[in-house]
Amino acid sequence: MIDAIVIGGGPAGLQAALTLGRMHRQVMLFDSGEYRNATVDHAQNLITHDGRAPAELRRLAREDLAGYATVRIVETEVHAVEARDDGGFAAMTDDGAFAASVLILATGLRDELPPIPGLAAAWGREVAHCPFCHGHELSGKRIGILGSGAHAAAHRAMLAPIGSAVVVIDPDEVTAVEPTDDGLVVRRRDGDSTEVGGLFVAPTSTQRSPFAAQLGLATLPSGGVEVDPMGRTSLPGVFAAGDMAHTAAMPGPMASLAVAIAAGQLAAAAAVHQLAARELGAQRGAVS
Ligand SMILES: Cc1cc2nc3c(=O)[nH]c(=O)nc-3n(C[C@H](O)[C@H](O)[C@H](O)COP(=O)(O)OP(=O)(O)OC[C@H]3O[C@@H](n4cnc5c(N)ncnc54)[C@H](O)[C@@H]3O)c2cc1C
């Protein structure tokens, strides 16, 4: 049995593996290659990497990890996880089952967009959900918000200092979204259309993996896995980090690279403390 299994090769999982590797813990990181920001060419709001392609960030992170002999990355999907009788955890893959003393889940979320033709093709470029990530790039342009109610009003207020104008568009009125040289044209049922530099939408986001359900982890009204500030879930020995988890004090995940990285580090640090505490306990037991 190795020390830790990390499931997820996004920023949360990669950082967790780095922190564990630096503490010379045996780690296996499983990555099925399904990243939430897979369609994004440029990610913003990460100090020293503002504007860097997410794929390049992952490549650089893997380059860092290659310097740590105890970290192994496995490009495969984990089908199931389970708690073992010996207190450890097992991850099942096509290549067999792998066991570890602790488990760090960093499997992220998947997004479902409103079923409007053209929206998915522009997702991560002209269409996004996070003003902190993709607002500034629309400076001085007309910005569209697809939505209604308090969520749309909040986005409108946040984006007002950035755009030349911010228009809220009812998704039920939209028939299609088409690319232009400088953004998008939003076509409406009444035949009218609105040109915008970019469009913000609120996707429906759900857990990408079934592991929280398989392990019976406590979840929050957002659908996120409940963790304490150190990334501990309701099941001792299982930690969660990144978009898939947040504390009860937050209304939802602050889905960003920086927060996912921080959460990955916290979860790994808590996992190292737990491993060390168990080892200390075992040594004391052996002496007495
Ligand atoms: C369109 C878009 C634009 C964004 N732009 C920005 C931005 O500009 N700046 C910013 O800070 N944030 C941005 N974000 C948010 C950011 O991408 C996420 O917060 C971040 O990727 C979350 O990292 P994560 O590690 O939690 O999950 P992810 O990056 O989604 O990684 C999940 C990992 O888990 C793996 N996985 C899942 N299930 C399994 C399984 N069963 N077996 C093995 N592996 C599995 C996946 O393959 C993947 O490796 C954007 C998000 C979106 C959707």
The ligand as an SDF file (V2000), in Angstrom:
LIG
                    3D

 53 58  0  0  0  0  0  0  0  0999 V2000
  -14.7630   28.1540  -19.3470 C   0  0  0  0  0  0  0  0  0  0  0  0
  -13.9210   28.2640  -18.1140 C   0  0  0  0  0  0  0  0  0  0  0  0
  -12.9580   29.2450  -18.0460 C   0  0  0  0  0  0  0  0  0  0  0  0
  -12.1850   29.3800  -16.8960 C   0  0  0  0  0  0  0  0  0  0  0  0
  -11.2340   30.3520  -16.8610 N   0  0  0  0  0  0  0  0  0  0  0  0
  -10.5070   30.5150  -15.7360 C   0  0  0  0  0  0  0  0  0  0  0  0
   -9.5080   31.5380  -15.6650 C   0  0  0  0  0  0  0  0  0  0  0  0
   -9.2920   32.2790  -16.6230 O   0  0  0  0  0  0  0  0  0  0  0  0
   -8.8390   31.6880  -14.4950 N   0  0  0  0  0  0  0  0  0  0  0  0
   -9.0770   30.8950  -13.4000 C   0  0  0  0  0  0  0  0  0  0  0  0
   -8.4420   31.0850  -12.3670 O   0  0  0  0  0  0  0  0  0  0  0  0
   -9.9970   29.8990  -13.4610 N   0  0  0  0  0  0  0  0  0  0  0  0
  -10.7020   29.6990  -14.5820 C   0  0  0  0  0  0  0  0  0  0  0  0
  -11.6450   28.7130  -14.6450 N   0  0  0  0  0  0  0  0  0  0  0  0
  -11.8440   27.8350  -13.4750 C   0  0  0  0  0  0  0  0  0  0  0  0
  -10.7560   26.7620  -13.4050 C   0  0  0  0  0  0  0  0  0  0  0  0
  -10.5870   26.1710  -14.6600 O   0  0  0  0  0  0  0  0  0  0  0  0
  -11.1510   25.7240  -12.3620 C   0  0  0  0  0  0  0  0  0  0  0  0
  -11.3990   26.3810  -11.1340 O   0  0  0  0  0  0  0  0  0  0  0  0
  -10.0330   24.6950  -12.1840 C   0  0  0  0  0  0  0  0  0  0  0  0
   -9.7330   24.0610  -13.3890 O   0  0  0  0  0  0  0  0  0  0  0  0
  -10.4530   23.6690  -11.1430 C   0  0  0  0  0  0  0  0  0  0  0  0
   -9.4150   22.7600  -10.9970 O   0  0  0  0  0  0  0  0  0  0  0  0
   -9.6760   21.3030  -10.4460 P   0  0  0  0  0  0  0  0  0  0  0  0
   -8.3210   20.7140  -10.2810 O   0  0  0  0  0  0  0  0  0  0  0  0
  -10.5930   21.3490   -9.2970 O   0  0  0  0  0  0  0  0  0  0  0  0
  -10.5120   20.5550  -11.5970 O   0  0  0  0  0  0  0  0  0  0  0  0
  -10.1970   20.2740  -13.1370 P   0  0  0  0  0  0  0  0  0  0  0  0
   -9.2070   21.2360  -13.6700 O   0  0  0  0  0  0  0  0  0  0  0  0
  -11.5140   20.1870  -13.8150 O   0  0  0  0  0  0  0  0  0  0  0  0
   -9.5050   18.8370  -13.1180 O   0  0  0  0  0  0  0  0  0  0  0  0
  -10.2340   17.6720  -12.7930 C   0  0  0  0  0  0  0  0  0  0  0  0
   -9.3280   16.4900  -12.9810 C   0  0  0  0  0  0  0  0  0  0  0  0
   -9.9430   15.3100  -12.4660 O   0  0  0  0  0  0  0  0  0  0  0  0
   -9.7830   14.2750  -13.4320 C   0  0  0  0  0  0  0  0  0  0  0  0
  -10.8000   13.2520  -13.2130 N   0  0  0  0  0  0  0  0  0  0  0  0
  -12.1490   13.4140  -13.0530 C   0  0  0  0  0  0  0  0  0  0  0  0
  -12.7390   12.2180  -12.8910 N   0  0  0  0  0  0  0  0  0  0  0  0
  -11.7500   11.2860  -12.9480 C   0  0  0  0  0  0  0  0  0  0  0  0
  -11.7160    9.8670  -12.8470 C   0  0  0  0  0  0  0  0  0  0  0  0
  -12.8320    9.1620  -12.6590 N   0  0  0  0  0  0  0  0  0  0  0  0
  -10.5280    9.2340  -12.9750 N   0  0  0  0  0  0  0  0  0  0  0  0
   -9.3860    9.9340  -13.1780 C   0  0  0  0  0  0  0  0  0  0  0  0
   -9.3500   11.2880  -13.2630 N   0  0  0  0  0  0  0  0  0  0  0  0
  -10.5180   11.9390  -13.1530 C   0  0  0  0  0  0  0  0  0  0  0  0
   -9.8920   14.9940  -14.7610 C   0  0  0  0  0  0  0  0  0  0  0  0
   -9.4140   14.2220  -15.8240 O   0  0  0  0  0  0  0  0  0  0  0  0
   -8.9940   16.1980  -14.4480 C   0  0  0  0  0  0  0  0  0  0  0  0
   -7.6510   15.8120  -14.5460 O   0  0  0  0  0  0  0  0  0  0  0  0
  -12.4110   28.5270  -15.7950 C   0  0  0  0  0  0  0  0  0  0  0  0
  -13.3760   27.5300  -15.8690 C   0  0  0  0  0  0  0  0  0  0  0  0
  -14.1360   27.3890  -17.0140 C   0  0  0  0  0  0  0  0  0  0  0  0
  -15.1700   26.3150  -17.0750 C   0  0  0  0  0  0  0  0  0  0  0  0
  1  2  1  0
  2  3  1  0
  2 52  2  0
  3  4  2  0
  4  5  1  0
  4 50  1  0
  5  6  2  0
  6  7  1  0
  6 13  1  0
  7  8  2  0
  7  9  1  0
  9 10  1  0
 10 11  2  0
 10 12  1  0
 12 13  2  0
 13 14  1  0
 14 15  1  0
 14 50  1  0
 15 16  1  0
 16 17  1  0
 16 18  1  0
 18 19  1  0
 18 20  1  0
 20 21  1  0
 20 22  1  0
 22 23  1  0
 23 24  1  0
 24 25  2  0
 24 26  1  0
 24 27  1  0
 27 28  1  0
 28 29  2  0
 28 30  1  0
 28 31  1  0
 31 32  1  0
 32 33  1  0
 33 34  1  0
 33 48  1  0
 34 35  1  0
 35 36  1  0
 35 46  1  0
 36 37  1  0
 36 45  1  0
 37 38  2  0
 38 39  1  0
 39 40  1  0
 39 45  2  0
 40 41  1  0
 40 42  2  0
 42 43  1  0
 43 44  2  0
 44 45  1  0
 46 47  1  0
 46 48  1  0
 48 49  1  0
 50 51  2  0
 51 52  1  0
 52 53  1  0
M  END
$$$$
